[in-house]
Amino acid sequence: MSEQTDIDELRNRHHLLDGEIEAENTQIYPNEVKISSLKKQKLKIKDLIRQLETSG
């Protein structure tokens, strides 16, 4: 698998997490623990993308 493919997959996952966060925020009682976890996942993915972009 190429680095660009990995980056594209990570960006896609990052985008999907945005949707999950938005969906949780629209709940009557949003689960703040879940939202926090999703945001941490987004940050990890963002860091991985940066690593791949700078190493390539």
N, CA, C, O and CB atoms as a CASP TS submission, in Angstrom:
PFRMAT TS
TARGET T0000
AUTHOR 0000-0000-0000
METHOD Language model
MODEL 1
PARENT N/A
ATOM      1  N   MET     1       0.842  -1.191   0.000  1.00  0.00           N
ATOM      2  CA  MET     1       0.000   0.000   0.000  1.00  0.00           C
ATOM      3  C   MET     1       0.883   1.250   0.000  1.00  0.00           C
ATOM      4  O   MET     1       1.883   1.297   0.716  1.00  0.00           O
ATOM      5  CB  MET     1      -0.956   0.001   1.226  1.00  0.00           C
ATOM      6  N   SER     2       0.533   2.234  -0.775  1.00  0.00           N
ATOM      7  CA  SER     2       1.354   3.433  -0.870  1.00  0.00           C
ATOM      8  C   SER     2       1.056   4.408   0.261  1.00  0.00           C
ATOM      9  O   SER     2       0.008   4.342   0.903  1.00  0.00           O
ATOM     10  CB  SER     2       1.137   4.113  -2.210  1.00  0.00           C
ATOM     11  N   GLU     3       1.987   5.296   0.485  1.00  0.00           N
ATOM     12  CA  GLU     3       1.794   6.311   1.523  1.00  0.00           C
ATOM     13  C   GLU     3       0.584   7.184   1.217  1.00  0.00           C
ATOM     14  O   GLU     3      -0.166   7.552   2.121  1.00  0.00           O
ATOM     15  CB  GLU     3       3.047   7.180   1.662  1.00  0.00           C
ATOM     16  N   GLN     4       0.394   7.516  -0.061  1.00  0.00           N
ATOM     17  CA  GLN     4      -0.739   8.375  -0.428  1.00  0.00           C
ATOM     18  C   GLN     4      -2.059   7.677  -0.136  1.00  0.00           C
ATOM     19  O   GLN     4      -3.017   8.317   0.297  1.00  0.00           O
ATOM     20  CB  GLN     4      -0.666   8.764  -1.917  1.00  0.00           C
ATOM     21  N   THR     5      -2.115   6.382  -0.368  1.00  0.00           N
ATOM     22  CA  THR     5      -3.324   5.620  -0.062  1.00  0.00           C
ATOM     23  C   THR     5      -3.587   5.635   1.437  1.00  0.00           C
ATOM     24  O   THR     5      -4.725   5.802   1.873  1.00  0.00           O
ATOM     25  CB  THR     5      -3.201   4.171  -0.572  1.00  0.00           C
ATOM     26  N   ASP     6      -2.526   5.458   2.224  1.00  0.00           N
ATOM     27  CA  ASP     6      -2.653   5.506   3.677  1.00  0.00           C
ATOM     28  C   ASP     6      -3.170   6.869   4.128  1.00  0.00           C
ATOM     29  O   ASP     6      -4.054   6.952   4.980  1.00  0.00           O
ATOM     30  CB  ASP     6      -1.304   5.200   4.345  1.00  0.00           C
ATOM     31  N   ILE     7      -2.620   7.926   3.558  1.00  0.00           N
ATOM     32  CA  ILE     7      -3.038   9.286   3.904  1.00  0.00           C
ATOM     33  C   ILE     7      -4.501   9.492   3.532  1.00  0.00           C
ATOM     34  O   ILE     7      -5.268  10.062   4.309  1.00  0.00           O
ATOM     35  CB  ILE     7      -2.147  10.333   3.193  1.00  0.00           C
ATOM     36  N   ASP     8      -4.884   9.036   2.362  1.00  0.00           N
ATOM     37  CA  ASP     8      -6.285   9.180   1.928  1.00  0.00           C
ATOM     38  C   ASP     8      -7.235   8.442   2.865  1.00  0.00           C
ATOM     39  O   ASP     8      -8.299   8.956   3.209  1.00  0.00           O
ATOM     40  CB  ASP     8      -6.458   8.657   0.493  1.00  0.00           C
ATOM     41  N   GLU     9      -6.850   7.241   3.273  1.00  0.00           N
ATOM     42  CA  GLU     9      -7.683   6.474   4.192  1.00  0.00           C
ATOM     43  C   GLU     9      -7.799   7.166   5.547  1.00  0.00           C
ATOM     44  O   GLU     9      -8.872   7.197   6.149  1.00  0.00           O
ATOM     45  CB  GLU     9      -7.117   5.069   4.369  1.00  0.00           C
ATOM     46  N   LEU    10      -6.693   7.716   6.016  1.00  0.00           N
ATOM     47  CA  LEU    10      -6.714   8.437   7.291  1.00  0.00           C
ATOM     48  C   LEU    10      -7.581   9.691   7.194  1.00  0.00           C
ATOM     49  O   LEU    10      -8.330  10.003   8.120  1.00  0.00           O
ATOM     50  CB  LEU    10      -5.285   8.815   7.717  1.00  0.00           C
ATOM     51  N   ARG    11      -7.482  10.403   6.083  1.00  0.00           N
ATOM     52  CA  ARG    11      -8.321  11.596   5.903  1.00  0.00           C
ATOM     53  C   ARG    11      -9.801  11.216   5.864  1.00  0.00           C
ATOM     54  O   ARG    11     -10.645  11.932   6.403  1.00  0.00           O
ATOM     55  CB  ARG    11      -7.931  12.343   4.609  1.00  0.00           C
ATOM     56  N   ASN    12     -10.106  10.099   5.231  1.00  0.00           N
ATOM     57  CA  ASN    12     -11.480   9.628   5.175  1.00  0.00           C
ATOM     58  C   ASN    12     -11.981   9.300   6.582  1.00  0.00           C
ATOM     59  O   ASN    12     -13.088   9.684   6.961  1.00  0.00           O
ATOM     60  CB  ASN    12     -11.592   8.394   4.258  1.00  0.00           C
ATOM     61  N   ARG    13     -11.161   8.591   7.348  1.00  0.00           N
ATOM     62  CA  ARG    13     -11.542   8.255   8.723  1.00  0.00           C
ATOM     63  C   ARG    13     -11.716   9.527   9.556  1.00  0.00           C
ATOM     64  O   ARG    13     -12.636   9.614  10.370  1.00  0.00           O
ATOM     65  CB  ARG    13     -10.482   7.332   9.370  1.00  0.00           C
ATOM     66  N   HIS    14     -10.847  10.500   9.358  1.00  0.00           N
ATOM     67  CA  HIS    14     -10.929  11.776  10.062  1.00  0.00           C
ATOM     68  C   HIS    14     -12.262  12.448   9.756  1.00  0.00           C
ATOM     69  O   HIS    14     -12.919  12.982  10.649  1.00  0.00           O
ATOM     70  CB  HIS    14      -9.750  12.700   9.668  1.00  0.00           C
ATOM     71  N   HIS    15     -12.651  12.416   8.494  1.00  0.00           N
ATOM     72  CA  HIS    15     -13.921  13.008   8.070  1.00  0.00           C
ATOM     73  C   HIS    15     -15.110  12.255   8.677  1.00  0.00           C
ATOM     74  O   HIS    15     -16.080  12.880   9.107  1.00  0.00           O
ATOM     75  CB  HIS    15     -14.023  13.010   6.534  1.00  0.00           C
ATOM     76  N   LEU    16     -15.043  10.936   8.715  1.00  0.00           N
ATOM     77  CA  LEU    16     -16.112  10.138   9.310  1.00  0.00           C
ATOM     78  C   LEU    16     -16.274  10.442  10.799  1.00  0.00           C
ATOM     79  O   LEU    16     -17.388  10.459  11.321  1.00  0.00           O
ATOM     80  CB  LEU    16     -15.835   8.649   9.107  1.00  0.00           C
ATOM     81  N   LEU    17     -15.158  10.678  11.468  1.00  0.00           N
ATOM     82  CA  LEU    17     -15.226  11.024  12.890  1.00  0.00           C
ATOM     83  C   LEU    17     -15.940  12.352  13.091  1.00  0.00           C
ATOM     84  O   LEU    17     -16.659  12.529  14.075  1.00  0.00           O
ATOM     85  CB  LEU    17     -13.818  11.087  13.498  1.00  0.00           C
ATOM     86  N   ASP    18     -15.746  13.293  12.158  1.00  0.00           N
ATOM     87  CA  ASP    18     -16.492  14.555  12.225  1.00  0.00           C
ATOM     88  C   ASP    18     -17.992  14.293  12.241  1.00  0.00           C
ATOM     89  O   ASP    18     -18.732  14.894  13.020  1.00  0.00           O
ATOM     90  CB  ASP    18     -16.127  15.465  11.036  1.00  0.00           C
ATOM     91  N   GLY    19     -18.426  13.392  11.377  1.00  0.00           N
ATOM     92  CA  GLY    19     -19.844  13.048  11.312  1.00  0.00           C
ATOM     93  C   GLY    19     -20.336  12.397  12.596  1.00  0.00           C
ATOM     94  O   GLY    19     -21.438  12.687  13.063  1.00  0.00           O
ATOM     95  N   GLU    20     -19.518  11.517  13.166  1.00  0.00           N
ATOM     96  CA  GLU    20     -19.900  10.863  14.418  1.00  0.00           C
ATOM     97  C   GLU    20     -20.012  11.881  15.551  1.00  0.00           C
ATOM     98  O   GLU    20     -20.929  11.810  16.369  1.00  0.00           O
ATOM     99  CB  GLU    20     -18.880   9.770  14.785  1.00  0.00           C
ATOM    100  N   ILE    21     -19.084  12.816  15.594  1.00  0.00           N
ATOM    101  CA  ILE    21     -19.119  13.860  16.631  1.00  0.00           C
ATOM    102  C   ILE    21     -20.365  14.719  16.450  1.00  0.00           C
ATOM    103  O   ILE    21     -21.066  15.016  17.418  1.00  0.00           O
ATOM    104  CB  ILE    21     -17.836  14.745  16.578  1.00  0.00           C
ATOM    105  N   GLU    22     -20.638  15.115  15.222  1.00  0.00           N
ATOM    106  CA  GLU    22     -21.817  15.942  14.935  1.00  0.00           C
ATOM    107  C   GLU    22     -23.094  15.208  15.325  1.00  0.00           C
ATOM    108  O   GLU    22     -23.995  15.795  15.925  1.00  0.00           O
ATOM    109  CB  GLU    22     -21.863  16.326  13.442  1.00  0.00           C
ATOM    110  N   ALA    23     -23.169  13.928  14.984  1.00  0.00           N
ATOM    111  CA  ALA    23     -24.356  13.140  15.324  1.00  0.00           C
ATOM    112  C   ALA    23     -24.554  13.059  16.829  1.00  0.00           C
ATOM    113  O   ALA    23     -25.678  13.161  17.322  1.00  0.00           O
ATOM    114  CB  ALA    23     -24.249  11.734  14.738  1.00  0.00           C
ATOM    115  N   GLU    24     -23.464  12.875  17.553  1.00  0.00           N
ATOM    116  CA  GLU    24     -23.580  12.794  19.016  1.00  0.00           C
ATOM    117  C   GLU    24     -23.985  14.144  19.605  1.00  0.00           C
ATOM    118  O   GLU    24     -24.750  14.202  20.568  1.00  0.00           O
ATOM    119  CB  GLU    24     -22.248  12.325  19.637  1.00  0.00           C
ATOM    120  N   ASN    25     -23.477  15.215  19.032  1.00  0.00           N
ATOM    121  CA  ASN    25     -23.815  16.556  19.527  1.00  0.00           C
ATOM    122  C   ASN    25     -25.279  16.918  19.296  1.00  0.00           C
ATOM    123  O   ASN    25     -25.810  17.796  19.976  1.00  0.00           O
ATOM    124  CB  ASN    25     -22.931  17.590  18.859  1.00  0.00           C
ATOM    125  N   THR    26     -25.934  16.259  18.354  1.00  0.00           N
ATOM    126  CA  THR    26     -27.330  16.574  18.086  1.00  0.00           C
ATOM    127  C   THR    26     -28.292  15.793  18.987  1.00  0.00           C
ATOM    128  O   THR    26     -29.501  16.020  18.951  1.00  0.00           O
ATOM    129  CB  THR    26     -27.646  16.293  16.635  1.00  0.00           C
ATOM    130  N   GLN    27     -27.753  14.874  19.792  1.00  0.00           N
ATOM    131  CA  GLN    27     -28.587  14.125  20.722  1.00  0.00           C
ATOM    132  C   GLN    27     -29.114  15.051  21.819  1.00  0.00           C
ATOM    133  O   GLN    27     -28.505  16.077  22.124  1.00  0.00           O
ATOM    134  CB  GLN    27     -27.795  12.950  21.338  1.00  0.00           C
ATOM    135  N   ILE    28     -30.247  14.678  22.404  1.00  0.00           N
ATOM    136  CA  ILE    28     -30.800  15.476  23.505  1.00  0.00           C
ATOM    137  C   ILE    28     -29.798  15.545  24.649  1.00  0.00           C
ATOM    138  O   ILE    28     -29.568  16.607  25.228  1.00  0.00           O
ATOM    139  CB  ILE    28     -32.143  14.879  24.001  1.00  0.00           C
ATOM    140  N   TYR    29     -29.205  14.395  24.967  1.00  0.00           N
ATOM    141  CA  TYR    29     -28.187  14.328  26.012  1.00  0.00           C
ATOM    142  C   TYR    29     -26.906  13.752  25.412  1.00  0.00           C
ATOM    143  O   TYR    29     -26.670  12.547  25.491  1.00  0.00           O
ATOM    144  CB  TYR    29     -28.675  13.466  27.221  1.00  0.00           C
ATOM    145  N   PRO    30     -26.083  14.608  24.814  1.00  0.00           N
ATOM    146  CA  PRO    30     -24.854  14.110  24.186  1.00  0.00           C
ATOM    147  C   PRO    30     -23.944  13.438  25.211  1.00  0.00           C
ATOM    148  O   PRO    30     -23.814  13.898  26.346  1.00  0.00           O
ATOM    149  CB  PRO    30     -24.104  15.258  23.493  1.00  0.00           C
ATOM    150  N   ASN    31     -23.326  12.353  24.793  1.00  0.00           N
ATOM    151  CA  ASN    31     -22.385  11.636  25.636  1.00  0.00           C
ATOM    152  C   ASN    31     -21.022  12.322  25.520  1.00  0.00           C
ATOM    153  O   ASN    31     -20.293  12.121  24.549  1.00  0.00           O
ATOM    154  CB  ASN    31     -22.298  10.124  25.232  1.00  0.00           C
ATOM    155  N   GLU    32     -20.693  13.131  26.523  1.00  0.00           N
ATOM    156  CA  GLU    32     -19.457  13.915  26.474  1.00  0.00           C
ATOM    157  C   GLU    32     -18.212  13.041  26.490  1.00  0.00           C
ATOM    158  O   GLU    32     -17.191  13.408  25.909  1.00  0.00           O
ATOM    159  CB  GLU    32     -19.411  14.881  27.637  1.00  0.00           C
ATOM    160  N   VAL    33     -18.284  11.890  27.147  1.00  0.00           N
ATOM    161  CA  VAL    33     -17.146  10.974  27.176  1.00  0.00           C
ATOM    162  C   VAL    33     -16.886  10.431  25.766  1.00  0.00           C
ATOM    163  O   VAL    33     -15.740  10.351  25.322  1.00  0.00           O
ATOM    164  CB  VAL    33     -17.401   9.807  28.177  1.00  0.00           C
ATOM    165  N   LYS    34     -17.955  10.064  25.078  1.00  0.00           N
ATOM    166  CA  LYS    34     -17.824   9.564  23.705  1.00  0.00           C
ATOM    167  C   LYS    34     -17.281  10.650  22.794  1.00  0.00           C
ATOM    168  O   LYS    34     -16.405  10.389  21.969  1.00  0.00           O
ATOM    169  CB  LYS    34     -19.178   9.058  23.176  1.00  0.00           C
ATOM    170  N   ILE    35     -17.791  11.863  22.935  1.00  0.00           N
ATOM    171  CA  ILE    35     -17.327  12.977  22.109  1.00  0.00           C
ATOM    172  C   ILE    35     -15.842  13.231  22.344  1.00  0.00           C
ATOM    173  O   ILE    35     -15.082  13.437  21.398  1.00  0.00           O
ATOM    174  CB  ILE    35     -18.140  14.251  22.410  1.00  0.00           C
ATOM    175  N   SER    36     -15.440  13.214  23.605  1.00  0.00           N
ATOM    176  CA  SER    36     -14.036  13.420  23.936  1.00  0.00           C
ATOM    177  C   SER    36     -13.161  12.336  23.317  1.00  0.00           C
ATOM    178  O   SER    36     -12.090  12.626  22.784  1.00  0.00           O
ATOM    179  CB  SER    36     -13.846  13.448  25.453  1.00  0.00           C
ATOM    180  N   SER    37     -13.614  11.103  23.386  1.00  0.00           N
ATOM    181  CA  SER    37     -12.865   9.990  22.803  1.00  0.00           C
ATOM    182  C   SER    37     -12.740  10.143  21.289  1.00  0.00           C
ATOM    183  O   SER    37     -11.669   9.922  20.725  1.00  0.00           O
ATOM    184  CB  SER    37     -13.542   8.657  23.143  1.00  0.00           C
ATOM    185  N   LEU    38     -13.827  10.519  20.641  1.00  0.00           N
ATOM    186  CA  LEU    38     -13.802  10.717  19.188  1.00  0.00           C
ATOM    187  C   LEU    38     -12.846  11.842  18.805  1.00  0.00           C
ATOM    188  O   LEU    38     -12.128  11.741  17.810  1.00  0.00           O
ATOM    189  CB  LEU    38     -15.213  11.024  18.663  1.00  0.00           C
ATOM    190  N   LYS    39     -12.838  12.908  19.593  1.00  0.00           N
ATOM    191  CA  LYS    39     -11.934  14.031  19.302  1.00  0.00           C
ATOM    192  C   LYS    39     -10.474  13.618  19.478  1.00  0.00           C
ATOM    193  O   LYS    39      -9.610  14.048  18.713  1.00  0.00           O
ATOM    194  CB  LYS    39     -12.254  15.232  20.215  1.00  0.00           C
ATOM    195  N   LYS    40     -10.196  12.788  20.480  1.00  0.00           N
ATOM    196  CA  LYS    40      -8.830  12.297  20.671  1.00  0.00           C
ATOM    197  C   LYS    40      -8.405  11.432  19.492  1.00  0.00           C
ATOM    198  O   LYS    40      -7.261  11.505  19.042  1.00  0.00           O
ATOM    199  CB  LYS    40      -8.717  11.501  21.984  1.00  0.00           C
ATOM    200  N   GLN    41      -9.332  10.609  18.990  1.00  0.00           N
ATOM    201  CA  GLN    41      -9.036   9.794  17.813  1.00  0.00           C
ATOM    202  C   GLN    41      -8.705  10.679  16.615  1.00  0.00           C
ATOM    203  O   GLN    41      -7.778  10.397  15.855  1.00  0.00           O
ATOM    204  CB  GLN    41     -10.225   8.874  17.481  1.00  0.00           C
ATOM    205  N   LYS    42      -9.482  11.760  16.459  1.00  0.00           N
ATOM    206  CA  LYS    42      -9.228  12.694  15.352  1.00  0.00           C
ATOM    207  C   LYS    42      -7.826  13.284  15.450  1.00  0.00           C
ATOM    208  O   LYS    42      -7.122  13.391  14.445  1.00  0.00           O
ATOM    209  CB  LYS    42     -10.275  13.825  15.346  1.00  0.00           C
ATOM    210  N   LEU    43      -7.420  13.668  16.660  1.00  0.00           N
ATOM    211  CA  LEU    43      -6.094  14.250  16.849  1.00  0.00           C
ATOM    212  C   LEU    43      -4.993  13.246  16.521  1.00  0.00           C
ATOM    213  O   LEU    43      -3.994  13.603  15.897  1.00  0.00           O
ATOM    214  CB  LEU    43      -5.935  14.749  18.282  1.00  0.00           C
ATOM    215  N   LYS    44      -5.169  12.002  16.934  1.00  0.00           N
ATOM    216  CA  LYS    44      -4.180  10.971  16.623  1.00  0.00           C
ATOM    217  C   LYS    44      -4.067  10.773  15.112  1.00  0.00           C
ATOM    218  O   LYS    44      -2.967  10.649  14.573  1.00  0.00           O
ATOM    219  CB  LYS    44      -4.551   9.642  17.310  1.00  0.00           C
ATOM    220  N   ILE    45      -5.200  10.745  14.445  1.00  0.00           N
ATOM    221  CA  ILE    45      -5.200  10.583  12.994  1.00  0.00           C
ATOM    222  C   ILE    45      -4.518  11.767  12.326  1.00  0.00           C
ATOM    223  O   ILE    45      -3.739  11.596  11.388  1.00  0.00           O
ATOM    224  CB  ILE    45      -6.632  10.428  12.466  1.00  0.00           C
ATOM    225  N   LYS    46      -4.814  12.965  12.810  1.00  0.00           N
ATOM    226  CA  LYS    46      -4.185  14.172  12.252  1.00  0.00           C
ATOM    227  C   LYS    46      -2.664  14.098  12.402  1.00  0.00           C
ATOM    228  O   LYS    46      -1.928  14.454  11.481  1.00  0.00           O
ATOM    229  CB  LYS    46      -4.731  15.447  12.950  1.00  0.00           C
ATOM    230  N   ASP    47      -2.197  13.635  13.562  1.00  0.00           N
ATOM    231  CA  ASP    47      -0.761  13.484  13.785  1.00  0.00           C
ATOM    232  C   ASP    47      -0.155  12.447  12.834  1.00  0.00           C
ATOM    233  O   ASP    47       0.933  12.653  12.296  1.00  0.00           O
ATOM    234  CB  ASP    47      -0.489  13.085  15.240  1.00  0.00           C
ATOM    235  N   LEU    48      -0.861  11.338  12.630  1.00  0.00           N
ATOM    236  CA  LEU    48      -0.381  10.312  11.702  1.00  0.00           C
ATOM    237  C   LEU    48      -0.284  10.848  10.285  1.00  0.00           C
ATOM    238  O   LEU    48       0.678  10.563   9.572  1.00  0.00           O
ATOM    239  CB  LEU    48      -1.299   9.095  11.733  1.00  0.00           C
ATOM    240  N   ILE    49      -1.280  11.625   9.875  1.00  0.00           N
ATOM    241  CA  ILE    49      -1.255  12.226   8.536  1.00  0.00           C
ATOM    242  C   ILE    49      -0.037  13.120   8.381  1.00  0.00           C
ATOM    243  O   ILE    49       0.671  13.057   7.376  1.00  0.00           O
ATOM    244  CB  ILE    49      -2.544  13.032   8.271  1.00  0.00           C
ATOM    245  N   ARG    50       0.201  13.954   9.387  1.00  0.00           N
ATOM    246  CA  ARG    50       1.368  14.847   9.328  1.00  0.00           C
ATOM    247  C   ARG    50       2.662  14.059   9.240  1.00  0.00           C
ATOM    248  O   ARG    50       3.557  14.411   8.472  1.00  0.00           O
ATOM    249  CB  ARG    50       1.405  15.766  10.552  1.00  0.00           C
ATOM    250  N   GLN    51       2.764  12.989  10.027  1.00  0.00           N
ATOM    251  CA  GLN    51       3.976  12.159   9.991  1.00  0.00           C
ATOM    252  C   GLN    51       4.198  11.582   8.601  1.00  0.00           C
ATOM    253  O   GLN    51       5.305  11.627   8.065  1.00  0.00           O
ATOM    254  CB  GLN    51       3.885  11.022  11.022  1.00  0.00           C
ATOM    255  N   LEU    52       3.134  11.040   8.027  1.00  0.00           N
ATOM    256  CA  LEU    52       3.257  10.440   6.691  1.00  0.00           C
ATOM    257  C   LEU    52       3.607  11.485   5.642  1.00  0.00           C
ATOM    258  O   LEU    52       4.395  11.218   4.734  1.00  0.00           O
ATOM    259  CB  LEU    52       1.955   9.731   6.302  1.00  0.00           C
ATOM    260  N   GLU    53       3.027  12.673   5.761  1.00  0.00           N
ATOM    261  CA  GLU    53       3.303  13.725   4.774  1.00  0.00           C
ATOM    262  C   GLU    53       4.734  14.224   4.869  1.00  0.00           C
ATOM    263  O   GLU    53       5.348  14.526   3.846  1.00  0.00           O
ATOM    264  CB  GLU    53       2.340  14.892   4.959  1.00  0.00           C
ATOM    265  N   THR    54       5.272  14.317   6.064  1.00  0.00           N
ATOM    266  CA  THR    54       6.631  14.823   6.213  1.00  0.00           C
ATOM    267  C   THR    54       7.691  13.759   5.923  1.00  0.00           C
ATOM    268  O   THR    54       8.816  14.089   5.549  1.00  0.00           O
ATOM    269  CB  THR    54       6.823  15.364   7.610  1.00  0.00           C
ATOM    270  N   SER    55       7.329  12.472   6.096  1.00  0.00           N
ATOM    271  CA  SER    55       8.301  11.421   5.824  1.00  0.00           C
ATOM    272  C   SER    55       8.383  11.093   4.328  1.00  0.00           C
ATOM    273  O   SER    55       9.343  10.472   3.871  1.00  0.00           O
ATOM    274  CB  SER    55       7.945  10.167   6.613  1.00  0.00           C
ATOM    275  N   GLY    56       7.373  11.516   3.583  1.00  0.00           N
ATOM    276  CA  GLY    56       7.344  11.164   2.157  1.00  0.00           C
ATOM    277  C   GLY    56       7.896  12.159   1.283  1.00  0.00           C
ATOM    278  O   GLY    56       7.922  11.968   0.068  1.00  0.00           O
TER
END
